[in-house]
Structures are given as C-alpha cells and as structure tokens.
Amino acid sequence: HRDLHSFPTRRSSDLDEGDLDLSLPDCMRWDYTNPFPKSFLLCGGTVHAWNEGDATGHRYRVDRKNEPGLDLLLLGVDELKSRYQATTKTVEGGKVEIALIPKKKDVSTLTDATLTVDPQSRRVVAVAYHDREGNLTRFEITGYQGLSRQGSFSPPGNVRWLEGTQ
C-alpha cells in the first residue's frame, strides 16, 4: 500500500511552517518555508538536507525505525503496538487522541507521544512527542491533497552533497 500525500504542516515548538510530502513507507519530504526555507528528504535510510539557494547540502544515514518521531509515521500498527502502550480519548471536535508510552523506556528515544486522528477522514491531524531531554516537537497536519509535485522524492541535482554530516 502506497500512500501519496502532500500537506502543509506547522511545527509549533519552533513555529516552522511548510509542506510535508509522503510516499509511505519509503519516503518523506519536509519543505519548510517560514521562518527559514530549508528542506529534508528521507528515502530509505538516507537523509538529504539543504537550504534553498545553497550550492551544498548534507547527506547522512539514519536508522529510520529508531529516529525520534519517524517511527510514529513509518511503522505499521503491529510494530507500534510492540513498542508502545496506547490509550485513547476523544478530544475537541470529536477527534481521537492516541497517547503512546514506550514499553521499554531505557531504549526508547521518546518519553511519550501523541497521535491525533480525525475519525471522519481517518487521517492523522497532529503528531507530538517529547524526547529524553524534555523537548516537545509538535506537527499540526492540515490540507491533505494528492501529490502534485514531480520529483519530490529526488534530491536536487544541482547541489554538492557533503557526506555524513547533520
């Protein structure tokens, strides 16, 4: 099953705004527009990161199943069940909030996570998590639409890639 979507996101902890393109389970691309344009492309275990207009970018490897937050979007329900204890509650507007607590706290990079789902569209509308340092990352996801940008999951060809740096 391939899920191809593009939608604007807003990460409230840093107040970044931009677009997220998904081709699950293989690729994710974030294009932040405000306050500073920057892009990240993850396909497989390789991340490409670049700033619009720069001649160089960074390419590095990640363990996508264990990178904080990525596992919440990239893993199937059975794998999430094996990693997290889940509780649900209905919140404002009839949305369902799924609170996730890691079963193995000593190996998890997250202390907690929350997925908010719109039951009518059956889509995730928010993802939030705390890392071990207590930092909160929250993505608000709105404006789902079919993927229209060609080449979204290929890094720009005019950028020189520096290997292994984040």
Stockholm file with secondary structure:
# STOCKHOLM 1.0

chainA/1-166         HRDLHSFPTRRSSDLDEGDLDLSLPDCMRWDYTNPFPKSFLLCGGTVHAWNEGDATGHRYRVDRKNEPGLDLLLLGVDELKSRYQATTKTVEGGKVEIALIPKKKDVSTLTDATLTVDPQSRRVVAVAYHDREGNLTRFEITGYQGLSRQGSFSPPGNVRWLEGTQ
#=GR chainA/1-166 SS CCEEEEEEEEETTTTEEEEEEEEETTEEEEEEEESSCEEEEEETTEEEEECTTCSEEEEEECCTTTSTTHHHHHSCHHHHHHHEEEEEEECGGGCEEEEEEESCTTTCSEEEEEEEEETTTTEEEEEEEEETTCCEEEEEECCCBCCCCTTTTSCCTTCEEEETCC
#=GC SS_cons         CCEEEEEEEEETTTTEEEEEEEEETTEEEEEEEESSCEEEEEETTEEEEECTTCSEEEEEECCTTTSTTHHHHHSCHHHHHHHEEEEEEECGGGCEEEEEEESCTTTCSEEEEEEEEETTTTEEEEEEEEETTCCEEEEEECCCBCCCCTTTTSCCTTCEEEETCC
//
